[in-house]
Amino acid sequence: MNAGPTTVQLVATVLFALAVIHTFSTRWFEHLAHVHPKHAGLWHLLGEVETVFGVWALILLAFMALYLTPHEALEYLNSRSFTEPAFIFVIMVIAASRPVLDFSGALLSWLARLLPLAPPNAYYVTVLFVGPLLGSFITEPAAMTLSAMLLRERFFSPQAPNAFKYGTLGVLFVNVSIGGTLTPFAAPPVLMVAERWNWDIGFMLQTFGWKAALAVFVNATAATFLFRAYLKRLPTISAALARLDVPWPVIAVHIAFLVGVVATSHHVVVFAGLFLFFLGFTEAYRRYQSRLILREGLLVGLFLGGLVVLGGLQEWWLSPLLAHLDNSALYFGATALTAVTDNAALTYLGSLVDGLSAEAKYSLVAGAVTGGGMTVIANAPNPAGFAILKNTFEDGAISPLWLAIAATPPTLVAIVAFHWLPG
């Protein structure tokens, strides 16, 4: 008979629930910053979605230090792996650098010109289709960063209709979550189980990849059709995409850094060293650079680091829950649970359950990626897109409720693709 949860596990679960509630309450803290200017700095801090899990993780560690001992709290912290938060910080900064963005924008613009659509429509559908699928090769965080930056440059502005911004954001989050499943090394929830379950690239393409590509295409096409009236009013092409001012050798070096970091994503010492060389290179060729998104990247790293700390003590209730669901219930249960916990953590906990059938393994991972666009915490790359695009929304905040509503239609498309299509 299994022992019940410890006091620390119970407190961690309560704090995790409060952190989830906090993510839905950031607009209230921003309101407090306006009505109580004396402590506006504190309220603005608590109103930043990216700080939420970091704040509650700090509270958990303080509780552990007082209830247990500081040494035990430190031991728990050292037992957590922060490679993924560090990787996402580094890949965000490099992928959002001007040479990479200019090259990506020019490449997608060229692809868009091959489509029989008006230029703004063609570029929009290309970013929402090709961008997320790139996540299967350059990793989902890099694909999210590139896609979000290109969307912000070309389509997002404070004056853009809210329906357009939320609708696009919902499609982007869902498409990135499922678009990284063509390979076994790019999507965090797949990466957590691929080696343990012997899922290679052939298996991923046959079982997940073609369904993901189809769903991404349908979502991107539907969004383009839905917002065709707004897209029609936009200029044909932005000045930034009309030319490529950065020299090719500089672009090549940036791409090499990007590839090097992706290739060493499991080895923080290596990709951190590459990042330091990257910073030196950008300083040496400053005239070809724009502002590096260091602040945004650090905030996203803090968010994910807090999620790692709090999520590490949720196994006591998640694993038994996953172990007692049939395949269909497991799929929809994983889809729902992903909305309130990181989908990589969910699949990792599922991989610890002994005796899962091949169908159950598929249901768990498919459900985890299906629900990856519903909230900012559902998929590790989401905070990156959130941080890049939030300032184009009213009061610099994205409503979690409207995001969930906007992500529902593309999520339903993903459900059809992963749950009802054969194969």
C-alpha positions in Angstrom: 0.0 0.0 0.0 1.4 3.4 -1.0 2.1 5.9 1.7 0.2 9.1 1.6 1.8 12.4 0.4 4.2 14.1 2.7 3.6 17.6 4.2 6.1 19.1 1.8 4.3 17.4 -1.2 0.9 18.7 0.0 2.3 22.3 0.4 4.0 22.1 -3.0 0.7 21.1 -4.6 -1.2 23.9 -2.9 1.4 26.4 -4.0 1.4 25.0 -7.5 -2.4 25.5 -7.6 -2.0 29.1 -6.3 0.6 29.7 -9.0 -1.8 28.5 -11.7 -4.5 30.8 -10.2 -1.9 33.6 -10.2 -1.3 33.2 -13.9 -5.0 33.9 -14.5 -4.9 37.0 -12.2 -2.1 39.1 -13.6 -4.4 41.8 -14.9 -5.7 42.3 -11.3 -2.1 43.0 -10.1 -1.6 45.4 -13.0 -4.8 47.2 -12.0 -3.4 47.4 -8.4 -0.3 49.0 -9.8 -2.4 51.8 -11.3 -4.6 52.4 -8.2 -1.8 52.1 -5.6 1.2 53.8 -7.2 3.1 53.8 -3.9 3.9 50.1 -4.4 3.5 50.0 -8.2 6.8 48.3 -8.6 5.7 45.3 -6.5 2.4 45.0 -8.3 4.0 45.2 -11.7 6.4 42.5 -10.6 3.5 40.2 -9.5 1.6 41.2 -12.7 4.4 39.7 -14.9 3.3 36.2 -15.9 6.9 35.2 -16.4 7.7 35.8 -12.7 4.7 33.8 -11.3 6.2 30.4 -10.9 9.6 31.9 -9.8 7.8 33.7 -6.9 5.9 30.6 -5.8 9.0 28.4 -6.1 10.8 30.8 -3.9 8.0 30.5 -1.3 8.2 26.7 -1.5 12.0 26.7 -1.0 11.6 29.1 2.0 9.0 26.8 3.5 11.2 23.7 3.0 14.2 25.5 4.6 12.0 26.4 7.7 10.0 23.1 8.0 12.9 20.8 7.1 16.4 22.3 7.0 18.2 24.8 4.7 20.5 21.9 3.7 17.5 19.7 2.6 16.0 22.6 0.7 19.3 23.1 -1.1 19.5 19.3 -1.8 16.1 19.3 -3.4 17.1 22.4 -5.5 20.3 20.6 -6.6 18.3 17.5 -7.6 16.3 19.5 -10.2 17.6 19.8 -13.8 17.6 23.4 -15.1 19.0 22.5 -18.5 15.8 23.2 -20.3 15.2 26.7 -18.8 18.8 27.6 -19.6 18.6 26.3 -23.1 15.4 28.2 -23.8 16.9 31.4 -22.6 19.9 30.9 -24.9 18.0 29.8 -27.9 15.5 32.7 -27.5 18.2 35.3 -27.6 20.1 33.8 -30.6 16.9 33.0 -32.6 15.6 36.6 -32.1 18.9 38.3 -33.1 18.6 40.5 -36.2 20.7 38.4 -38.6 18.6 35.3 -37.9 15.4 37.2 -38.1 16.2 39.0 -41.3 17.3 35.8 -42.9 14.2 33.9 -41.7 11.9 36.7 -42.8 13.5 36.9 -46.2 13.3 33.1 -46.7 9.6 32.9 -45.6 8.9 35.9 -47.8 10.4 34.1 -50.8 8.3 31.0 -50.0 5.2 33.2 -49.6 5.7 34.6 -53.1 5.2 31.1 -54.5 1.7 31.0 -53.2 -1.3 32.2 -55.3 -2.5 34.6 -52.5 -2.3 38.3 -51.8 1.2 39.0 -50.3 0.1 39.7 -46.7 -2.1 36.6 -46.7 0.6 34.4 -48.2 3.2 35.6 -45.7 0.9 35.2 -42.8 -0.1 31.6 -43.7 3.6 30.8 -44.3 4.7 32.0 -40.9 1.9 30.0 -39.2 2.6 26.9 -41.2 6.3 26.7 -41.9 7.4 28.4 -38.7 5.9 25.8 -36.3 7.1 22.9 -38.5 10.6 24.2 -38.2 10.3 23.3 -34.5 10.9 19.7 -35.5 14.4 20.6 -36.6 15.6 23.7 -34.8 13.6 22.9 -31.6 10.2 24.2 -30.6 11.6 27.1 -28.5 13.6 28.5 -31.4 10.6 28.0 -33.8 8.3 29.9 -31.3 10.8 32.7 -31.0 11.2 33.1 -34.7 7.5 32.9 -35.5 6.5 35.3 -32.7 9.2 37.9 -33.7 8.2 37.7 -37.4 4.5 38.0 -36.5 5.2 41.0 -34.2 7.2 42.7 -36.9 4.7 42.2 -39.6 1.2 41.9 -38.2 1.0 42.6 -34.5 0.6 46.1 -33.2 -1.4 47.8 -30.4 -3.9 49.0 -33.1 -4.5 45.5 -34.5 -7.9 44.0 -33.6 -7.9 41.9 -30.4 -9.8 39.1 -32.2 -6.9 38.9 -34.7 -4.2 38.9 -32.1 -5.8 36.3 -29.8 -6.8 34.1 -32.8 -3.3 34.2 -34.2 -1.8 33.6 -30.8 -4.0 30.6 -30.2 -3.1 29.1 -33.6 0.6 29.8 -33.0 0.7 28.1 -29.6 -1.2 25.0 -30.8 0.8 24.7 -34.0 4.2 25.0 -32.3 3.1 22.4 -29.7 2.2 19.8 -32.4 4.6 21.0 -35.1 7.6 19.7 -33.2 6.5 16.1 -33.4 8.0 15.2 -36.7 11.3 14.2 -35.0 12.0 12.7 -31.6 14.4 15.5 -30.3 12.7 18.8 -30.7 9.4 18.8 -28.7 10.0 18.8 -24.9 7.2 16.3 -24.2 8.5 13.9 -26.9 12.1 14.4 -25.9 11.3 13.2 -22.3 10.2 9.7 -23.5 11.7 9.1 -26.9 14.9 7.4 -25.7 13.2 5.4 -23.0 10.5 4.1 -25.4 12.8 3.8 -28.4 10.9 6.3 -30.6 13.1 7.2 -33.6 12.5 9.6 -36.4 10.8 6.9 -38.6 8.3 6.1 -35.8 7.6 9.8 -35.2 7.0 10.6 -38.9 4.7 7.6 -39.3 2.8 7.9 -36.0 2.8 11.6 -35.3 4.4 13.7 -38.0 2.0 13.5 -40.9 -1.0 14.1 -38.6 0.8 17.1 -37.0 1.7 18.6 -40.5 -1.9 18.2 -41.6 -3.4 19.9 -38.5 -0.8 22.7 -38.7 -1.8 23.3 -42.3 -5.5 23.3 -41.5 -5.1 25.7 -38.6 -2.9 28.1 -40.5 -5.2 28.1 -43.5 -8.3 28.5 -41.4 -6.8 31.5 -39.6 -5.8 33.1 -42.9 -9.3 32.7 -44.3 -10.9 34.0 -41.0 -8.8 37.1 -40.9 -8.6 37.8 -44.6 -10.4 41.1 -44.3 -7.8 42.5 -41.8 -4.9 41.1 -43.7 -6.1 42.7 -46.9 -5.8 46.1 -45.4 -2.1 45.6 -44.5 0.8 46.9 -46.7 2.2 44.5 -49.3 5.6 44.1 -47.7 7.4 45.7 -44.8 10.7 47.5 -45.4 12.5 45.0 -43.2 11.6 42.2 -45.6 12.2 44.1 -48.8 16.0 43.8 -48.4 18.7 41.9 -46.6 21.1 44.4 -45.1 23.1 42.0 -42.9 26.2 40.5 -44.7 26.0 36.8 -45.5 29.1 36.0 -43.4 27.5 37.5 -40.3 24.2 35.6 -41.0 26.2 32.4 -41.4 28.0 32.8 -38.1 24.6 33.4 -36.3 23.1 30.4 -38.0 26.2 28.3 -36.9 25.7 29.4 -33.3 22.0 28.5 -33.5 22.8 25.0 -34.9 25.6 24.5 -32.3 23.3 25.4 -29.4 20.5 23.1 -30.8 23.0 20.2 -31.3 24.3 20.6 -27.7 20.9 21.3 -26.0 21.5 18.6 -23.4 24.9 19.9 -22.3 24.5 23.2 -20.6 28.2 23.7 -20.1 28.7 23.5 -23.9 25.8 25.7 -25.1 26.5 28.2 -22.3 30.0 28.5 -23.6 28.8 29.0 -27.1 26.4 31.6 -25.9 29.3 33.6 -24.4 31.1 33.5 -27.7 27.9 34.6 -29.4 27.6 37.6 -27.1 31.2 38.5 -27.9 30.5 38.2 -31.7 27.4 40.5 -31.5 29.5 43.1 -29.6 32.2 42.9 -32.3 29.6 43.4 -35.1 27.2 45.7 -33.2 26.2 47.6 -36.3 24.5 44.5 -37.7 22.6 43.9 -34.5 19.4 45.0 -32.9 18.7 44.8 -29.1 19.1 41.3 -27.8 16.1 40.1 -25.9 18.1 39.3 -22.8 15.5 40.5 -20.4 12.6 38.6 -22.0 14.8 35.5 -22.2 15.7 35.7 -18.5 12.1 36.2 -17.5 11.1 33.1 -19.5 14.0 31.2 -17.9 12.7 32.2 -14.4 9.2 31.1 -15.3 10.4 27.7 -16.4 12.8 27.3 -13.5 10.0 27.9 -11.1 7.9 25.4 -12.9 10.7 22.8 -12.6 10.9 23.4 -8.8 7.2 23.3 -8.2 6.5 20.5 -10.7 9.1 18.2 -9.2 6.8 17.5 -6.2 3.6 16.8 -8.1 4.4 13.1 -8.9 2.4 11.9 -5.9 -0.9 12.7 -7.5 -0.1 12.8 -11.2 1.4 9.3 -11.7 -1.4 7.4 -10.0 -3.9 9.4 -12.0 -2.2 8.6 -15.3 -1.8 4.9 -14.4 -5.6 4.3 -13.9 -6.9 5.8 -17.2 -7.8 3.8 -20.3 -6.4 4.9 -23.6 -9.2 7.3 -24.6 -9.4 8.7 -21.1 -5.6 9.0 -21.0 -5.6 11.0 -24.2 -8.3 13.5 -23.1 -7.0 13.5 -19.5 -3.5 14.4 -20.7 -5.0 17.1 -23.0 -6.8 18.6 -20.0 -3.9 18.2 -17.5 -1.5 19.9 -19.9 -3.5 23.1 -19.5 -2.5 23.3 -15.8 0.9 21.7 -15.9 3.9 21.6 -18.3 3.3 18.9 -20.9 7.0 17.7 -20.7 6.6 17.1 -17.0 3.4 15.2 -17.7 5.0 12.8 -20.2 8.0 12.4 -18.0 5.8 11.3 -15.1 3.9 9.0 -17.5 7.1 7.4 -18.6 7.7 6.3 -14.9 4.5 4.2 -15.0 5.3 0.6 -15.6 3.5 -1.6 -18.1 2.0 1.1 -20.4 0.9 -0.4 -23.7 2.0 1.1 -27.0 -1.4 2.6 -27.4 -1.3 4.2 -23.9 2.1 5.7 -24.7 0.8 7.2 -27.9 -2.3 8.5 -26.1 -0.3 10.2 -23.4 2.1 12.0 -25.7 -0.5 12.9 -28.3 -2.8 14.3 -25.6 0.1 16.3 -24.1 1.0 18.0 -27.3 -2.6 18.5 -28.3 -3.3 20.6 -25.2 0.0 22.5 -25.4 -1.5 25.7 -26.7 -4.3 26.3 -24.2 -2.3 28.2 -21.6 1.0 29.9 -21.1 2.3 27.1 -18.9 1.1 24.2 -21.1 4.2 24.0 -23.2 7.7 25.2 -22.5 8.0 27.5 -25.6 4.8 29.3 -24.8 6.3 31.8 -22.3 8.7 32.8 -25.0 5.9 33.7 -27.5 4.0 35.3 -24.6 7.0 37.5 -23.6 7.6 38.6 -27.2 4.0 39.5 -28.1 2.4 40.7 -24.9 3.3 44.4 -25.3 1.1 44.5 -28.4 -1.9 43.8 -26.3 -3.9 46.2 -24.1 -2.1 47.1 -20.9 0.8 44.9 -22.0 -1.1 41.8 -20.7 -2.6 38.7 -22.5 -5.8 37.4 -21.0 -5.5 33.7 -20.1 -9.2 33.3 -20.6 -9.3 34.7 -24.1 -6.1 32.8 -25.0 -7.8 29.6 -23.9 -10.9 30.5 -25.9 -8.8 31.4 -29.0 -6.8 28.2 -28.7 -9.9 25.9 -28.5 -10.7 25.7 -32.3 -7.1 24.8 -33.3 -6.9 22.4 -30.4 -10.1 20.7 -31.7 -8.4 20.3 -35.1 -5.4 18.7 -33.3 -7.8 16.3 -31.5 -9.3 15.2 -34.8 -5.9 14.6 -36.2 -4.3 12.8 -33.3 -7.3 10.9 -31.8 -9.5 10.0 -34.8 -7.2 9.7 -37.8 -5.8 6.2 -38.3 -2.2 5.2 -37.9 
